[in-house]
Amino acid sequence: MIPYWSVALTACLLLVVSSCGSNDEKSLAAKPAELEKYEKTAKLKRIWSSTIGEGQDRRYSRFTPAVVDGVIYSADAEGRVFAHSLEKGRRLWRVNTKLNIGGAIAANETQVFFGTYDGEVVALDSSSGEQLWKAQVSSEVVAPPAVSDEIVVAQAIDGRVVALSASDGGLLWSYDHPVPVLSLRGTASPAIVTRQVILAFDNGQLLSLGLQDGVAQWDVRVSRPQGRTELERIVDIDGAPLVQGAFIYAASYQGRLVAINRGTGRVMWTKDINTANRLALGHGNIYASDMNGKIYAFNSLTGDVVWQSEALKNRGPRAPTVIGDYVAVIEEEDDYLHLMSSTDGTFAYRFKPAGNRFRSPSIAADDVLYVLADNGKLSAYSLAE
């Protein structure tokens, strides 16, 4: 068996090529697209900004804030966790857990959860930040857990999935899944919906397990490894499965975007795509950014391409986020945030958010976009036309 550290090291070397953005194209001297002129038809206005510690370090983490009941929870690479009010960004509490946070953050009405590089899942009290429990798992947890009122599900990088009691961290069940020799650095967060937990793995496989007992219900191959080299055979699913009604959507690196019936696991439609980013859903479309910098809108029922844009080609657009009638995309090239029409993909607004570099996916709630920069600047922007 190949030690995981060697696999992770090789995967990190792979990121020099892929960079989960557009460096694969840059290495081939591909020129980033020139930003085109546009007619401004919308605006994002900054409501507040706050600095949350040291932000993210050089390890490839993508800390994602969580919004619950008027509060946004976030974390930094130094082990600190923060709670801010959504309205004015007032800090409600800050705690230094002194833990090696690797996957953050998830929350429900009473608790905040994160995983660590030391193979732990941790629960804090959402009103004070007090640590409630800490559970040891098999290996690093580099993606936020998924949480319901009673159960927390975390996925470790060695392929083991654990379900823990939200009240005390006790083990309810576990599931082991094989991992490929080589993969991108990172895992997808699980998705919990009613009595199911949906899991995406580095070998391009999507599984549904019973939330209460961990029993397998169905499995689907989003993509199958192809090619002669281990690099060519990478088909990671690094974006969390997206659940909407009776459908589940998932997409893989060097693979496909699929729509799956949530109850039966039957594949409804597929489209070829190469992405390591999270998907977004809105206005009857699935939005995706690929590794070459193209932005797509697919009809969520049929998979038909509604529109596609090469305006950000080779500029490394991150994961899209739907806000109001627009799709927000932050690019790696110059740190611009672009608002694109959800209808046809045309530009509506462009600006540079506060902070530097933006690995973390932005999140939207009530026409407000929350953006976390790698240097720890957390900002809220309201949509104003």
PyMOL commands that set and color helices and strands:
alter all, ss='L'
color gray80, all
select helices_A, chain A and resi 4-18+23-26
alter helices_A, ss='H'
color red, helices_A
select strands_A, chain A and resi 43-51+66-68+71-75+80-85+91-96+101-107+111-116+120-125+131-136+146-147+151-155+160-165+171-176+191-193+196-200+205-210+216-221+242-244+247-251+255-261+267-273+280-282+285-289+295-299+305-309+321-323+326-330+337-341+347-351+363-365+368-372+377-384
alter strands_A, ss='S'
color yellow, strands_A
deselect
rebuild
show_as cartoon
